[in-house]
Amino acid sequence: MKKTNKPLAALLAFAFMLTGCYSTSEVVSRKLPKNSEDRKINVAVVDFANLSGDSQNDPLISSIAGNLVSELQKTRSVRLIERQRLESVLSELKLGMSGLVDPKNAKEVGNQLGVDAMLFGNLSSVKHTSSKQTIFIMYREGKKTETTVDARLVNVETGEIIASSRVNSYVKQSKWVAFGFAKLGRNYDKNASVTACLELAARNLANDIASQLPR
């Protein structure tokens, strides 16, 4: 009868249990105001800027505004203006999203849309790190992506910041390599990890911004 190398089998079984380890930062729940419809402010969400210093993040950051609209709707704390209406007014005035940083432009666009405030934001940083842990004939490759996203809700009439938030998010992933070639776990994708971080950021930003609104 063929004997089994029990220590090696146990090690491989342990590694298999940890195959594709994947974890993320948490979504923080907050107490949200229960405002009546007449107390809710009208809000337009502006495209976020990429200040991470890496142009490869440009196409990734474009999704966060849409995600924020969806997440803010879930809070039922504000009335949201459709993105198409915002883009239509900007086109009529021959302005880009970046032009709304100017308070005069923001006020003019805000008046045409009938909004009380605009939500601005930016991707401040993206960081990718790697780690390696060796156990006998195996080693674990770890990858971590971290993002920092800032947002501020600004009164279009006065320029006053009504609410602001900074959110740090992360995605961690690892896989095991045995005998130098046998791999257990999925491949790491930087763009997918950044996108996952931004989805987490949108949820936390929406909750945090909504929790700061006047009751």
DAWOZI-V538578 format. One record per residue. RES is the residue in one letter. SS is DSSP state (~ for helix, > for strand, _ for the rest). Layout:
RES/SS
RES/SS
This chain:
M/_
K/_
K/_
T/_
N/_
K/~
P/~
L/~
A/~
A/~
L/~
L/~
A/~
F/~
A/~
F/~
M/~
L/_
T/_
G/_
C/_
Y/>
S/>
T/>
S/_
E/_
V/_
V/_
S/_
R/_
K/_
L/_
P/_
K/_
N/_
S/_
E/~
D/~
R/~
K/_
I/_
N/>
V/>
A/>
V/>
V/_
D/_
F/_
A/>
N/>
L/_
S/_
G/_
D/_
S/~
Q/~
N/~
D/~
P/~
L/~
I/~
S/_
S/_
I/~
A/~
G/~
N/~
L/~
V/~
S/~
E/~
L/~
Q/~
K/~
T/~
R/_
S/_
V/_
R/>
L/>
I/_
E/_
R/~
Q/~
R/~
L/~
E/~
S/~
V/~
L/~
S/~
E/~
L/_
K/_
L/_
G/_
M/~
S/~
G/~
L/~
V/~
D/_
P/~
K/~
N/~
A/~
K/~
E/~
V/~
G/~
N/~
Q/~
L/~
G/_
V/_
D/_
A/>
M/>
L/>
F/>
G/>
N/>
L/>
S/>
S/>
V/>
K/>
H/>
T/>
S/>
S/>
K/>
Q/>
T/>
I/>
F/_
I/_
M/>
Y/>
R/>
E/>
G/>
K/>
K/>
T/>
E/>
T/>
T/>
V/>
D/>
A/>
R/>
L/>
V/>
N/>
V/_
E/_
T/_
G/_
E/_
I/>
I/>
A/>
S/>
S/>
R/>
V/>
N/>
S/>
Y/>
V/>
K/>
Q/>
S/>
K/>
W/>
V/>
A/>
F/_
G/_
F/_
A/>
K/>
L/>
G/_
R/_
N/_
Y/_
D/_
K/~
N/~
A/~
S/~
V/~
T/~
A/~
C/~
L/~
E/~
L/~
A/~
A/~
R/~
N/~
L/~
A/~
N/~
D/~
I/~
A/~
S/~
Q/_
L/_
P/_
R/_
